[in-house]
Amino acid sequence: MKTRVMLVDDHAVVRMGFRLLLQATDDIEVVAEAETGEAAYQRYSEVSPDVVVMDIAMPGMGGIEAVKRIVARDKNAKILALSAHEDTSHPRRVLKAGALGYLSKRGAPEALIDAIRSIARGRMYLDAQIAQRMAVQDLTGEQSPVEQLSEREFEVFVQLARGQSVNQIAETLSLSPSTVGTHLYNIKQKLGVSNQAEMTLIAVRHGLIEA
């Protein structure tokens, strides 16, 4: 029986590339696609895929929040998170949110197929280079300032760094503007920044958003 996969990425070209790659296998089929975290959450209950391949850097609620919501709805959900960024903040957080695996988009195409097969069997899959980097950080105790942020602060931080307003973030993450304002205050304190431009600079420097 084939492994049924849902592809989630805001770039149609990326989804098409993945679809073509997976269609060439005998044991994997793409049964659904979504271009936002919101759409992924909705489609998941409609198609019940075996594995979700989820880009985490998308507009709107983004991949980490979508992973959290899908896992809250189905604790057995099998999700492979994908990212173009090679930082270690994202993998830690998305695995904590409930994803079973994490892969860099810069990896070899065969790695995606291997990852899907592993996760379909309930086995964890972590990009080798990122796993090594995380292990080194754990051993040396070297962490970026961004690691100090709580899960919710991290989500607000990434949205702010992308230029979203407090009201837009409140709507996207289903929070009140005053709650987002509190997170904003805490983020500024923890990172030692005073404005949105400085946050964007930190996010770019740590590979959390593209310049």
SENU-138538 format. One record per residue (C-alpha): residue in three letters; x, y, z; residue number from 1. Coordinates in steps of 0.5 Angstrom, whole numbers. Layout:
BEGIN
REC   aa     px     py     pz    i
REC  ALA      X      Y      Z  NUM
...
END
This chain:
BEGIN
REC   aa     px     py     pz    i
REC  MET      0      0      0    1
REC  LYS      3      7     -2    2
REC  THR      4     12      3    3
REC  ARG     -1     18      2    4
REC  VAL      3     25      3    5
REC  MET      0     32      3    6
REC  LEU      5     37      1    7
REC  VAL      5     44      4    8
REC  ASP      9     50      2    9
REC  ASP      7     57     -1   10
REC  HIS     11     56     -7   11
REC  ALA      7     52    -13   12
REC  VAL     14     51    -16   13
REC  VAL     17     48    -10   14
REC  ARG     10     43     -9   15
REC  MET     11     41    -16   16
REC  GLY     18     39    -16   17
REC  PHE     16     35    -10   18
REC  ARG     10     32    -13   19
REC  LEU     14     30    -19   20
REC  LEU     20     27    -15   21
REC  LEU     15     23    -11   22
REC  GLN     11     21    -16   23
REC  ALA     17     17    -19   24
REC  THR     17     13    -13   25
REC  ASP     13      6    -13   26
REC  ASP     11      7     -5   27
REC  ILE      9     14     -5   28
REC  GLU      3     18     -7   29
REC  VAL      1     26     -6   30
REC  VAL     -6     26     -5   31
REC  ALA     -7     33     -3   32
REC  GLU     -3     40     -3   33
REC  ALA     -4     47      1   34
REC  GLU      0     53      1   35
REC  THR     -1     56      8   36
REC  GLY     -1     53     15   37
REC  GLU     -9     55     15   38
REC  ALA    -11     51      9   39
REC  ALA     -6     45     11   40
REC  TYR    -10     45     18   41
REC  GLN    -17     44     14   42
REC  ARG    -14     39      9   43
REC  TYR    -11     35     14   44
REC  SER    -18     33     17   45
REC  GLU    -21     32     10   46
REC  VAL    -16     27      7   47
REC  SER    -12     24     13   48
REC  PRO     -5     23     10   49
REC  ASP      0     19     12   50
REC  VAL      5     24     12   51
REC  VAL      5     31     12   52
REC  VAL     11     35      9   53
REC  MET     11     42     12   54
REC  ASP     15     48     10   55
REC  ILE     15     52     16   56
REC  ALA     17     59     13   57
REC  MET     10     61     10   58
REC  PRO      6     67     11   59
REC  GLY      0     67     16   60
REC  MET      0     63     22   61
REC  GLY      7     59     19   62
REC  GLY      9     52     19   63
REC  ILE     10     51     27   64
REC  GLU      3     54     29   65
REC  ALA      0     49     24   66
REC  VAL      4     43     26   67
REC  LYS      2     45     33   68
REC  ARG     -5     45     31   69
REC  ILE     -5     39     27   70
REC  VAL     -2     35     33   71
REC  ALA     -7     38     38   72
REC  ARG    -13     35     33   73
REC  ASP     -9     28     32   74
REC  LYS     -4     26     36   75
REC  ASN     -2     21     32   76
REC  ALA      0     26     26   77
REC  LYS      6     24     22   78
REC  ILE     10     31     20   79
REC  LEU     16     32     17   80
REC  ALA     18     40     17   81
REC  LEU     22     43     12   82
REC  SER     26     49     12   83
REC  ALA     31     53      7   84
REC  HIS     34     56     13   85
REC  GLU     40     52     17   86
REC  ASP     39     55     24   87
REC  THR     38     51     30   88
REC  SER     32     55     33   89
REC  HIS     27     52     28   90
REC  PRO     28     45     28   91
REC  ARG     28     45     36   92
REC  ARG     22     48     36   93
REC  VAL     18     45     31   94
REC  LEU     20     38     34   95
REC  LYS     18     40     40   96
REC  ALA     11     42     37   97
REC  GLY     10     35     35   98
REC  ALA     14     34     28   99
REC  LEU     17     27     27  100
REC  GLY     23     30     23  101
REC  TYR     26     36     20  102
REC  LEU     30     37     13  103
REC  SER     33     42     10  104
REC  LYS     31     44      3  105
REC  ARG     38     44      1  106
REC  GLY     39     37      2  107
REC  ALA     39     32     -4  108
REC  PRO     32     30     -7  109
REC  GLU     33     22     -4  110
REC  ALA     34     25      3  111
REC  LEU     26     27      2  112
REC  ILE     24     20      0  113
REC  ASP     28     17      6  114
REC  ALA     25     22     11  115
REC  ILE     18     20      8  116
REC  ARG     19     13      9  117
REC  SER     22     13     16  118
REC  ILE     17     18     18  119
REC  ALA     11     14     15  120
REC  ARG     14      8     20  121
REC  GLY     14     12     26  122
REC  ARG     21     13     26  123
REC  MET     24     20     27  124
REC  TYR     28     23     22  125
REC  LEU     33     29     23  126
REC  ASP     38     32     17  127
REC  ALA     45     30     19  128
REC  GLN     48     37     19  129
REC  ILE     43     40     23  130
REC  ALA     43     34     28  131
REC  GLN     51     35     29  132
REC  ARG     50     43     29  133
REC  MET     45     42     35  134
REC  ALA     49     37     38  135
REC  VAL     55     42     38  136
REC  GLN     51     47     41  137
REC  ASP     49     43     47  138
REC  LEU     56     41     48  139
REC  THR     59     48     48  140
REC  GLY     53     51     51  141
REC  GLU     53     56     45  142
REC  GLN     46     59     44  143
REC  SER     43     64     40  144
REC  PRO     40     70     44  145
REC  VAL     33     68     40  146
REC  GLU     34     61     44  147
REC  GLN     32     65     50  148
REC  LEU     25     66     47  149
REC  SER     19     62     49  150
REC  GLU     15     59     44  151
REC  ARG     10     64     43  152
REC  GLU     15     70     43  153
REC  PHE     19     66     38  154
REC  GLU     13     66     33  155
REC  VAL     11     73     35  156
REC  PHE     19     75     34  157
REC  VAL     19     72     27  158
REC  GLN     12     75     25  159
REC  LEU     15     82     27  160
REC  ALA     21     81     23  161
REC  ARG     17     80     17  162
REC  GLY     14     87     18  163
REC  GLN      8     84     21  164
REC  SER      4     89     25  165
REC  VAL      2     88     32  166
REC  ASN     -6     87     30  167
REC  GLN     -4     83     24  168
REC  ILE      0     78     28  169
REC  ALA     -6     78     33  170
REC  GLU    -11     76     28  171
REC  THR     -6     71     25  172
REC  LEU     -4     67     32  173
REC  SER    -11     68     35  174
REC  LEU     -9     73     40  175
REC  SER    -11     80     43  176
REC  PRO     -7     86     41  177
REC  SER     -5     87     48  178
REC  THR     -2     80     49  179
REC  VAL      2     81     43  180
REC  GLY      4     88     46  181
REC  THR      6     84     52  182
REC  HIS     10     79     48  183
REC  LEU     13     85     44  184
REC  TYR     16     88     50  185
REC  ASN     19     81     53  186
REC  ILE     22     80     46  187
REC  LYS     25     87     46  188
REC  GLN     28     86     53  189
REC  LYS     31     79     52  190
REC  LEU     34     81     45  191
REC  GLY     36     88     47  192
REC  VAL     33     91     41  193
REC  SER     29     97     41  194
REC  ASN     25     97     34  195
REC  GLN     23     92     29  196
REC  ALA     28     94     24  197
REC  GLU     33     91     29  198
REC  MET     29     85     30  199
REC  THR     29     84     22  200
REC  LEU     37     84     23  201
REC  ILE     37     79     28  202
REC  ALA     32     74     24  203
REC  VAL     36     75     18  204
REC  ARG     43     74     21  205
REC  HIS     41     67     25  206
REC  GLY     37     65     18  207
REC  LEU     30     65     21  208
REC  ILE     28     69     15  209
REC  GLU     31     71      8  210
REC  ALA     34     77      7  211
END
